[in-house]
Amino acid sequence: MAGDRQNFGTGQLGKAAQIRIGRRLRQIYRPLVGEPIPDDCTDLILALRRKEREQGRLA
């Protein structure tokens, strides 16, 4: 914890805090990585791609 205070007031996190945060985020999101993308999200992504292609042809 003392290392976290070395950057106090600078708007930067110490290396130890960065490591703890990264470890916790990986722990939280690990179960989500293998989840399928919901159909409505897939449809939205495909619609955006089609729109980008149309705009590319018009440019």
JORAFEN-V718576 format. One record per residue. N is the residue number from 0. RES is the residue in three letters. PHI is phi in degrees with one decimal (* if undefined). D_CENTER is the distance of its C-alpha to the mean C-alpha in Angstrom with 2 decimals. Layout:
n:N res:RES phi:PHI d_center:D_CENTER
n:N res:RES phi:PHI d_center:D_CENTER
//
This chain:
n:0 res:MET phi:* d_center:25.94
n:1 res:ALA phi:-62.7 d_center:28.35
n:2 res:GLY phi:-65.0 d_center:26.08
n:3 res:ASP phi:-67.8 d_center:23.47
n:4 res:ARG phi:-84.2 d_center:26.21
n:5 res:GLN phi:-63.1 d_center:26.98
n:6 res:ASN phi:-104.5 d_center:24.49
n:7 res:PHE phi:-56.5 d_center:25.50
n:8 res:GLY phi:88.5 d_center:25.76
n:9 res:THR phi:-98.1 d_center:23.95
n:10 res:GLY phi:80.0 d_center:20.49
n:11 res:GLN phi:-120.9 d_center:19.20
n:12 res:LEU phi:-92.8 d_center:18.41
n:13 res:GLY phi:-70.2 d_center:20.66
n:14 res:LYS phi:-59.0 d_center:19.70
n:15 res:ALA phi:-62.0 d_center:20.55
n:16 res:ALA phi:-67.1 d_center:18.23
n:17 res:GLN phi:-60.9 d_center:15.28
n:18 res:ILE phi:-65.1 d_center:16.31
n:19 res:ARG phi:-62.7 d_center:16.76
n:20 res:ILE phi:-64.7 d_center:13.39
n:21 res:GLY phi:-60.8 d_center:11.70
n:22 res:ARG phi:-61.9 d_center:14.28
n:23 res:ARG phi:-66.7 d_center:13.78
n:24 res:LEU phi:-63.0 d_center:10.05
n:25 res:ARG phi:-61.8 d_center:11.04
n:26 res:GLN phi:-63.7 d_center:14.01
n:27 res:ILE phi:-70.5 d_center:12.45
n:28 res:TYR phi:-90.6 d_center:10.02
n:29 res:ARG phi:-52.2 d_center:12.66
n:30 res:PRO phi:-64.8 d_center:14.74
n:31 res:LEU phi:-79.4 d_center:12.24
n:32 res:VAL phi:-59.0 d_center:11.72
n:33 res:GLY phi:-87.4 d_center:15.30
n:34 res:GLU phi:-72.2 d_center:15.48
n:35 res:PRO phi:-72.7 d_center:16.69
n:36 res:ILE phi:-78.8 d_center:15.22
n:37 res:PRO phi:-59.5 d_center:17.56
n:38 res:ASP phi:-55.8 d_center:20.32
n:39 res:ASP phi:-66.0 d_center:19.82
n:40 res:CYS phi:-70.7 d_center:16.27
n:41 res:THR phi:-61.1 d_center:17.78
n:42 res:ASP phi:-60.4 d_center:20.65
n:43 res:LEU phi:-64.0 d_center:18.63
n:44 res:ILE phi:-62.0 d_center:16.84
n:45 res:LEU phi:-64.8 d_center:20.34
n:46 res:ALA phi:-64.4 d_center:21.93
n:47 res:LEU phi:-64.6 d_center:19.64
n:48 res:ARG phi:-62.4 d_center:20.47
n:49 res:ARG phi:-60.2 d_center:24.13
n:50 res:LYS phi:-63.7 d_center:24.09
n:51 res:GLU phi:-61.4 d_center:22.68
n:52 res:ARG phi:-64.0 d_center:25.43
n:53 res:GLU phi:-61.4 d_center:28.05
n:54 res:GLN phi:-67.7 d_center:27.21
n:55 res:GLY phi:-65.7 d_center:27.33
n:56 res:ARG phi:-72.4 d_center:30.80
n:57 res:LEU phi:-80.4 d_center:31.98
n:58 res:ALA phi:-73.1 d_center:30.96
//
